[in-house]
Structures are given as structure tokens and as C-alpha cells.
Amino acid sequence: MDEKAIPLSQLKQAVREVLAEMLGLEFQIQAHTNRQWYDTDPAYQLLGLDDPEQLREAVRSGLLRVGHEVRDRRKPQAKLPRYQFHIENCQKRLSERPERRLAG
């Protein structure tokens, strides 16, 4: 049997959607499907990560890139970034082979 592996984040998202449907929360899921950019806290959950620091570290390391998967919405004089994440672009980037990520 030829099985294809899917990223853990996609599996978690699929489970969330099934549970939401079972619990009658379909409307809330549909409302979020039109949205593209999320602040750090909801983004790490949507990507199936354990905590928001994993997203921040992915930005610091260059795995997730500002201007591609991430945007910085800080106020002009603010020192700390206020990241927002494009979930679909993050999922694509995180699912790439590591050697391909180095080229981007």
C-alpha cells in the first residue's frame, strides 16, 4: 500500500474542522477561511505548533520570511515587531524540503 504522509499541521487542521462540524461550529470555521493574515497567537494554533515562540523563532532563523509568509505590522516608532502570518503561505513553506528552503 502506497501511503502519502501529510504534515502534522495539516492533520491537526483537518481534525479541528471535523470536530467543529460535529459540534455545530461550522459557521465559525467558514468565517475564518476568507481571512489570510493572522496574529501570532491564532497563527501558531492554525499551523499546529505547540507555542507562539516557535513562530517567532522561525522568523528569526529565516525559515519564515518577512515579505512572503510574514508581515510586520508594528507602529513606526515601535521596537518590537508585531508579526502577522499568512497561513497558506506558511504551510507551503513549512512543507518544503529543507534543502529547497535554503534557496528561498
DSSP file (Angstrom, degrees, kcal/mol; ACC not computed):
  #  RESIDUE AA STRUCTURE BP1 BP2  ACC     N-H-->O    O-->H-N    N-H-->O    O-->H-N    TCO  KAPPA ALPHA  PHI   PSI    X-CA   Y-CA   Z-CA
    1    1 A M              0   0    0      0, 0.0     2,-0.9     0, 0.0     0, 0.0   0.000 360.0 360.0 360.0 132.4    0.0    0.0    0.0
    2    2 A D        -     0   0    0      2,-0.0     2,-0.4     0, 0.0     0, 0.0  -0.815 360.0-175.4 -99.1 100.7    1.4    3.4   -1.0
    3    3 A E        -     0   0    0     -2,-0.9     2,-0.5     0, 0.0     0, 0.0  -0.768  14.5-146.2 -99.6 141.5    0.6    5.9    1.8
    4    4 A K        -     0   0    0     -2,-0.4     2,-0.3     0, 0.0    -2,-0.0  -0.901  14.8-134.8-105.9 132.2    1.4    9.6    1.5
    5    5 A A        -     0   0    0     -2,-0.5     3,-0.0     0, 0.0     0, 0.0  -0.634  16.6-159.4 -84.2 141.2    2.4   11.5    4.6
    6    6 A I        -     0   0    0     -2,-0.3     5,-0.1     1,-0.0    89,-0.0  -0.890  32.5 -91.0-115.2 152.3    0.9   14.9    5.3
    7    7 A P    >>  -     0   0    0      0, 0.0     4,-1.9     0, 0.0     3,-0.6  -0.279  32.9-120.8 -60.0 146.2    2.4   17.5    7.6
    8    8 A L  H 3> S+     0   0    0      1,-0.2     4,-2.7     2,-0.2     5,-0.2   0.851 112.4  59.3 -56.1 -37.1    1.2   17.3   11.2
    9    9 A S  H 3> S+     0   0    0      1,-0.2     4,-2.0     2,-0.2    -1,-0.2   0.889 106.0  47.4 -62.8 -38.3   -0.2   20.8   11.0
   10   10 A Q  H <> S+     0   0    0     -3,-0.6     4,-2.3     2,-0.2    -1,-0.2   0.887 111.4  51.0 -70.1 -37.7   -2.5   19.8    8.1
   11   11 A L  H  X S+     0   0    0     -4,-1.9     4,-2.3     2,-0.2    -2,-0.2   0.929 110.7  48.6 -62.9 -45.4   -3.6   16.7   10.0
   12   12 A K  H  X S+     0   0    0     -4,-2.7     4,-2.4     1,-0.2    -2,-0.2   0.896 110.9  50.9 -62.0 -40.3   -4.4   18.8   13.1
   13   13 A Q  H  X S+     0   0    0     -4,-2.0     4,-2.3     2,-0.2    -1,-0.2   0.906 109.4  50.4 -64.6 -40.9   -6.3   21.4   11.0
   14   14 A A  H  X S+     0   0    0     -4,-2.3     4,-2.2     1,-0.2    -1,-0.2   0.904 110.7  49.2 -63.5 -40.8   -8.4   18.6    9.4
   15   15 A V  H  X S+     0   0    0     -4,-2.3     4,-2.7     2,-0.2     5,-0.2   0.910 109.8  52.2 -64.6 -41.8   -9.2   17.2   12.9
   16   16 A R  H  X S+     0   0    0     -4,-2.4     4,-2.8     1,-0.2    -2,-0.2   0.922 110.0  49.0 -58.4 -44.5  -10.2   20.6   14.1
   17   17 A E  H  X S+     0   0    0     -4,-2.3     4,-2.3     2,-0.2    -1,-0.2   0.905 111.9  47.7 -64.9 -41.7  -12.6   21.0   11.1
   18   18 A V  H  X S+     0   0    0     -4,-2.2     4,-2.4     2,-0.2    -1,-0.2   0.931 114.1  47.1 -64.6 -45.1  -14.2   17.6   11.6
   19   19 A L  H  X S+     0   0    0     -4,-2.7     4,-2.2     2,-0.2    -2,-0.2   0.907 111.0  52.0 -62.5 -41.6  -14.6   18.3   15.4
   20   20 A A  H  <>S+     0   0    0     -4,-2.8     5,-3.8    -5,-0.2     6,-0.4   0.910 110.7  48.1 -61.7 -41.4  -16.1   21.8   14.6
   21   21 A E  H ><5S+     0   0    0     -4,-2.3     3,-1.0     4,-0.2     5,-0.2   0.918 111.4  50.0 -64.4 -42.8  -18.5   20.3   12.2
   22   22 A M  H 3<5S+     0   0    0     -4,-2.4    -1,-0.2     1,-0.3    -2,-0.2   0.842 113.2  46.7 -64.0 -33.1  -19.5   17.6   14.8
   23   23 A L  T 3<5S-     0   0    0     -4,-2.2    -1,-0.3    -5,-0.2    -2,-0.2   0.416 119.0-109.5 -90.5   1.5  -20.0   20.3   17.4
   24   24 A G  T < 5S+     0   0    0     -3,-1.0     3,-0.3    -4,-0.4    -3,-0.2   0.781  82.6 124.7  78.8  26.9  -22.0   22.5   15.1
   25   25 A L    >>< +     0   0    0     -5,-3.8     4,-1.5    -6,-0.2     3,-0.6   0.073  25.7 121.1-104.5  22.7  -19.3   25.2   14.8
   26   26 A E  H 3>  +     0   0    0     -6,-0.4     4,-2.4     1,-0.2     5,-0.2   0.866  68.4  59.2 -54.4 -41.7  -19.2   25.1   11.0
   27   27 A F  H 3> S+     0   0    0     -3,-0.3     4,-2.1     1,-0.2    -1,-0.2   0.891 103.7  50.9 -58.9 -41.8  -20.1   28.8   10.7
   28   28 A Q  H <> S+     0   0    0     -3,-0.6     4,-1.3     2,-0.2    -1,-0.2   0.901 110.1  49.4 -64.1 -41.2  -17.0   29.8   12.7
   29   29 A I  H  X S+     0   0    0     -4,-1.5     4,-1.0     1,-0.2     3,-0.4   0.926 111.1  49.8 -63.2 -44.5  -14.7   27.7   10.6
   30   30 A Q  H  X S+     0   0    0     -4,-2.4     4,-0.6     1,-0.2     3,-0.4   0.865 105.6  57.3 -63.9 -35.7  -16.2   29.2    7.3
   31   31 A A  H  < S+     0   0    0     -4,-2.1     3,-0.5     1,-0.2     4,-0.3   0.850 108.2  47.6 -63.3 -33.3  -15.8   32.7    8.7
   32   32 A H  H >< S+     0   0    0     -4,-1.3     3,-0.7    -3,-0.4    -1,-0.2   0.688  94.5  74.9 -81.5 -18.6  -12.0   32.1    9.1
   33   33 A T  H 3< S+     0   0    0     -4,-1.0    -1,-0.2    -3,-0.4    -2,-0.2   0.769  94.0  52.1 -69.1 -23.4  -11.5   30.6    5.7
   34   34 A N  T 3< S+     0   0    0     -4,-0.6    -1,-0.2    -3,-0.5     2,-0.2   0.685  92.2  91.5 -82.5 -18.3  -11.7   34.0    4.0
   35   35 A R    <   -     0   0    0     -3,-0.7     3,-0.1    -4,-0.3    -3,-0.0  -0.538  49.5-180.0 -79.1 142.0   -9.1   35.5    6.3
   36   36 A Q        +     0   0    0     -2,-0.2    51,-1.2     1,-0.2     2,-0.4   0.775  60.2  53.8-110.5 -39.2   -5.5   35.4    5.1
   37   37 A W  E     -A   86   0A   0     49,-0.2     2,-0.4    50,-0.1    49,-0.2  -0.858  60.5-177.4-110.1 134.3   -3.3   37.1    7.8
   38   38 A Y  E     -A   85   0A   0     47,-2.1    47,-3.3    -2,-0.4     0, 0.0  -0.965  27.5-114.6-129.8 143.7   -3.3   36.1   11.5
   39   39 A D  E  >  -A   84   0A   0     -2,-0.4     4,-2.1    45,-0.2    45,-0.2  -0.180  47.4 -92.0 -63.7 169.7   -1.5   37.5   14.5
   40   40 A T  H  > S+     0   0    0     43,-0.7     4,-2.5     1,-0.2     5,-0.3   0.887 118.2  55.2 -56.9 -47.7    1.0   35.2   16.2
   41   41 A D  H  > S+     0   0    0      1,-0.2     4,-1.1     2,-0.2    -1,-0.2   0.943 115.6  34.1 -61.0 -52.9   -1.4   33.5   18.8
   42   42 A P  H  > S+     0   0    0      0, 0.0     4,-2.4     0, 0.0    -1,-0.2   0.868 115.7  60.1 -69.2 -29.8   -4.1   32.2   16.4
   43   43 A A  H  X S+     0   0    0     -4,-2.1     4,-2.0     1,-0.2    -2,-0.2   0.919 101.2  50.8 -64.1 -44.2   -1.5   31.5   13.7
   44   44 A Y  H  <>S+     0   0    0     -4,-2.5     5,-2.8     1,-0.2     4,-0.3   0.881 112.8  47.6 -63.8 -34.5    0.6   29.1   15.7
   45   45 A Q  H ><5S+     0   0    0     -4,-1.1     3,-1.3    -5,-0.3    -1,-0.2   0.920 110.5  50.7 -69.8 -43.3   -2.6   27.1   16.6
   46   46 A L  H 3<5S+     0   0    0     -4,-2.4    -2,-0.2     1,-0.3    -1,-0.2   0.806 110.8  50.3 -63.9 -28.7   -3.8   27.1   13.0
   47   47 A L  T 3<5S-     0   0    0     -4,-2.0    -1,-0.3    -5,-0.2    -2,-0.2   0.483 116.0-116.6 -87.8  -2.9   -0.4   25.8   11.9
   48   48 A G  T < 5 +     0   0    0     -3,-1.3    -3,-0.2    -4,-0.3     2,-0.1   0.754  62.9 148.3  77.1  24.5   -0.5   23.1   14.5
   49   49 A L      < -     0   0    0     -5,-2.8    -1,-0.2    -6,-0.2    -2,-0.0  -0.472  53.4-125.0 -89.6 165.1    2.5   24.3   16.5
   50   50 A D  S    S-     0   0    0      1,-0.2    -1,-0.1    -2,-0.1    -5,-0.1   0.826  83.4  -3.3 -81.4 -33.1    3.0   23.9   20.3
   51   51 A D    >>  -     0   0    0     -7,-0.1     3,-1.4     1,-0.1     4,-0.5  -0.988  69.2-106.4-156.6 162.0    3.5   27.6   21.2
   52   52 A P  H >> S+     0   0    0      0, 0.0     4,-1.8     0, 0.0     3,-0.7   0.755 109.6  71.4 -64.7 -24.4    3.9   31.0   19.6
   53   53 A E  H 3> S+     0   0    0      1,-0.2     4,-2.6     2,-0.2     5,-0.2   0.813  88.6  63.6 -62.6 -28.9    7.6   31.1   20.3
   54   54 A Q  H <> S+     0   0    0     -3,-1.4     4,-1.7     2,-0.2    -1,-0.2   0.881 104.1  47.0 -62.4 -37.2    8.1   28.5   17.5
   55   55 A L  H <X S+     0   0    0     -3,-0.7     4,-1.7    -4,-0.5    -2,-0.2   0.923 111.3  50.1 -69.0 -44.1    6.7   31.0   15.0
   56   56 A R  H  X S+     0   0    0     -4,-1.8     4,-2.5     1,-0.2    -2,-0.2   0.906 111.1  49.4 -61.4 -40.6    8.9   33.8   16.3
   57   57 A E  H  X S+     0   0    0     -4,-2.6     4,-2.5     1,-0.2     6,-0.3   0.868 106.2  56.6 -66.2 -36.6   12.0   31.5   16.1
   58   58 A A  H  X>S+     0   0    0     -4,-1.7     6,-2.0    -5,-0.2     5,-1.1   0.854 110.3  45.4 -63.4 -33.9   11.0   30.5   12.5
   59   59 A V  H ><5S+     0   0    0     -4,-1.7     3,-0.9     4,-0.2    -2,-0.2   0.928 112.4  50.1 -72.8 -46.7   11.1   34.2   11.6
   60   60 A R  H 3<5S+     0   0    0     -4,-2.5    -2,-0.2     1,-0.3    -1,-0.2   0.871 112.1  48.1 -59.6 -37.2   14.4   34.9   13.4
   61   61 A S  H 3<5S-     0   0    0     -4,-2.5    -1,-0.3    -5,-0.2    -2,-0.2   0.622 114.1-116.2 -80.3 -12.4   16.0   31.9   11.7
   62   62 A G  T <<5S+     0   0    0     -3,-0.9    -3,-0.2    -4,-0.5    -4,-0.1   0.432  83.8 118.8  91.0  -0.7   14.8   33.0    8.2
   63   63 A L  S   <S+     0   0    0     -5,-1.1     2,-0.5    -6,-0.3    -4,-0.2   0.955  81.8  37.6 -61.8 -49.7   12.6   29.9    7.8
   64   64 A L  S    S-     0   0    0     -6,-2.0     2,-0.4    -9,-0.2    -2,-0.3  -0.917  93.2-144.6-101.7 129.3    9.5   32.1    7.5
   65   65 A R    >>> -     0   0    0     -2,-0.5     5,-2.0    -3,-0.1     3,-1.9  -0.782  10.8-123.2-106.5 133.1   10.4   35.3    5.6
   66   66 A V  B 345S+b   70   0A   0     -2,-0.4     5,-0.2     1,-0.3    17,-0.0  -0.535 104.3  30.4 -66.0 131.1    9.1   38.8    6.2
   67   67 A G  T 345S+     0   0    0      3,-3.5    -1,-0.3    -2,-0.3     4,-0.1   0.260 126.3  44.8  99.5 -11.0    7.5   39.9    2.9
   68   68 A H  T <45S-     0   0    0     -3,-1.9    -2,-0.2     2,-0.4    21,-0.1   0.587 133.0  -0.3-122.0 -73.1    6.5   36.4    1.9
   69   69 A E  T  <5S+     0   0    0     -4,-1.4    17,-2.7    20,-0.1     2,-0.3   0.611 130.0  45.4 -95.8 -15.7    4.9   34.4    4.7
   70   70 A V  E   < -bC  66  85A   0     -5,-2.0    -3,-3.5    15,-0.2     2,-0.4  -0.937  58.9-165.5-132.0 146.2    5.1   37.1    7.4
   71   71 A R  E     - C   0  84A   0     13,-2.5    13,-2.4    -2,-0.3     2,-0.7  -0.990  19.0-135.3-131.1 147.9    4.4   40.8    7.6
   72   72 A D  E     + C   0  83A   0     -2,-0.4    11,-0.2    11,-0.2    -2,-0.0  -0.888  20.5 179.1-104.0 113.4    5.5   43.1   10.4
   73   73 A R        +     0   0    0      9,-3.1    10,-0.1    -2,-0.7    -1,-0.1   0.014  29.0 141.5-104.3  26.5    2.6   45.4   11.4
   74   74 A R        -     0   0    0      1,-0.1    -2,-0.1     2,-0.1     5,-0.0  -0.288  58.6-101.3 -69.0 155.0    4.5   47.4   14.1
   75   75 A K    >   -     0   0    0      1,-0.1     3,-1.6     2,-0.0    -1,-0.1  -0.374  41.9-100.0 -70.1 155.9    3.9   51.0   14.6
   76   76 A P  T 3  S+     0   0    0      0, 0.0    -1,-0.1     0, 0.0    -2,-0.1   0.813 120.2  35.3 -51.7 -39.9    6.5   53.3   13.1
   77   77 A Q  T 3  S+     0   0    0      2,-0.0     2,-0.1     0, 0.0    -2,-0.0   0.440  91.2 116.2 -96.5   1.4    8.4   54.0   16.4
   78   78 A A    <   -     0   0    0     -3,-1.6    -4,-0.1     1,-0.1     0, 0.0  -0.442  48.5-161.1 -74.2 141.5    7.9   50.6   18.0
   79   79 A K  S    S+     0   0    0     -2,-0.1    -1,-0.1     2,-0.1    -5,-0.1   0.827  72.7  69.5 -88.7 -36.1   11.0   48.5   18.6
   80   80 A L  S    S-     0   0    0      1,-0.1     2,-0.1     2,-0.0    -2,-0.1  -0.664  85.6-121.4 -86.9 136.5    9.3   45.1   19.0
   81   81 A P        -     0   0    0      0, 0.0     2,-0.5     0, 0.0    -2,-0.1  -0.363  10.2-151.5 -71.9 154.6    7.8   43.5   15.9
   82   82 A R        -     0   0    0     -2,-0.1    -9,-3.1     2,-0.0     2,-0.1  -0.843  26.0-160.3-123.8  90.8    4.1   42.7   15.6
   83   83 A Y  E     - C   0  72A   0     -2,-0.5   -43,-0.7   -11,-0.2     2,-0.4  -0.414  14.5-168.7 -78.7 146.0    4.1   39.8   13.2
   84   84 A Q  E     -AC  39  71A   0    -13,-2.4   -13,-2.5   -45,-0.2     2,-0.4  -0.978  14.5-145.5-126.8 146.5    1.1   38.5   11.2
   85   85 A F  E     -AC  38  70A   0    -47,-3.3   -47,-2.1    -2,-0.4     2,-0.9  -0.923  11.7-139.1-121.0 134.1    1.3   35.2    9.3
   86   86 A H  E  >  -A   37   0A   0    -17,-2.7     4,-2.7    -2,-0.4     5,-0.2  -0.817  22.0-156.5 -87.9 106.8   -0.2   34.2    6.0
   87   87 A I  H  > S+     0   0    0    -51,-1.2     4,-2.7    -2,-0.9     5,-0.2   0.893  86.8  47.8 -58.5 -48.2   -1.4   30.7    7.0
   88   88 A E  H  > S+     0   0    0    -52,-0.3     4,-2.1     1,-0.2    -1,-0.2   0.925 114.8  45.9 -61.3 -44.9   -1.5   29.2    3.4
   89   89 A N  H  > S+     0   0    0      1,-0.2     4,-2.4     2,-0.2    -1,-0.2   0.882 112.5  51.5 -66.0 -37.4    2.0   30.6    2.6
   90   90 A C  H  X S+     0   0    0     -4,-2.7     4,-3.0   -21,-0.2     5,-0.2   0.920 108.9  50.7 -63.7 -43.7    3.4   29.4    5.9
   91   91 A Q  H  X S+     0   0    0     -4,-2.7     4,-1.4    -5,-0.2    -2,-0.2   0.911 111.3  48.3 -61.5 -42.1    2.0   25.9    5.3
   92   92 A K  H  X S+     0   0    0     -4,-2.1     4,-0.6    -5,-0.2    -1,-0.2   0.940 114.3  45.9 -62.1 -46.9    3.6   25.8    1.8
   93   93 A R  H >< S+     0   0    0     -4,-2.4     3,-1.0     1,-0.2    -2,-0.2   0.917 112.8  49.2 -64.2 -44.4    7.0   27.0    3.2
   94   94 A L  H 3< S+     0   0    0     -4,-3.0    -1,-0.2     1,-0.2    -2,-0.2   0.750 109.1  53.6 -69.3 -22.8    7.0   24.6    6.1
   95   95 A S  H 3< S+     0   0    0     -4,-1.4    -1,-0.2    -5,-0.2    -2,-0.2   0.548  86.7 105.1 -90.2  -6.3    6.1   21.6    3.9
   96   96 A E  S << S-     0   0    0     -3,-1.0     5,-0.0    -4,-0.6    -3,-0.0  -0.355  85.8 -95.8 -68.5 153.2    9.0   22.3    1.5
   97   97 A R    >>  -     0   0    0      1,-0.1     4,-1.6    -2,-0.0     3,-0.9  -0.442  35.9-117.2 -64.2 143.5   12.1   20.0    1.7
   98   98 A P  H 3> S+     0   0    0      0, 0.0     4,-1.1     0, 0.0    -1,-0.1   0.864 113.5  53.9 -54.1 -41.0   14.8   21.6    3.9
   99   99 A E  H 3> S+     0   0    0      1,-0.2     4,-0.6     2,-0.2    -2,-0.0   0.816 107.9  51.2 -66.6 -28.2   17.3   21.9    1.0
  100  100 A R  H X> S+     0   0    0     -3,-0.9     4,-0.7     1,-0.2     3,-0.7   0.844 102.3  60.1 -74.8 -33.6   14.8   23.8   -1.1
  101  101 A R  H >< S+     0   0    0     -4,-1.6     3,-0.7     1,-0.2    -2,-0.2   0.821  96.4  61.7 -63.4 -30.9   14.1   26.2    1.8
  102  102 A L  H 3< S+     0   0    0     -4,-1.1    -1,-0.2     1,-0.2    -2,-0.2   0.837  99.5  54.9 -64.8 -32.2   17.7   27.3    1.7
  103  103 A A  H <<        0   0    0     -3,-0.7    -1,-0.2    -4,-0.6    -2,-0.2   0.733 360.0 360.0 -72.4 -22.5   17.4   28.6   -1.8
  104  104 A G    <<        0   0    0     -3,-0.7    -1,-0.2    -4,-0.7    -2,-0.2   0.455 360.0 360.0 -87.9 360.0   14.4   30.8   -0.9
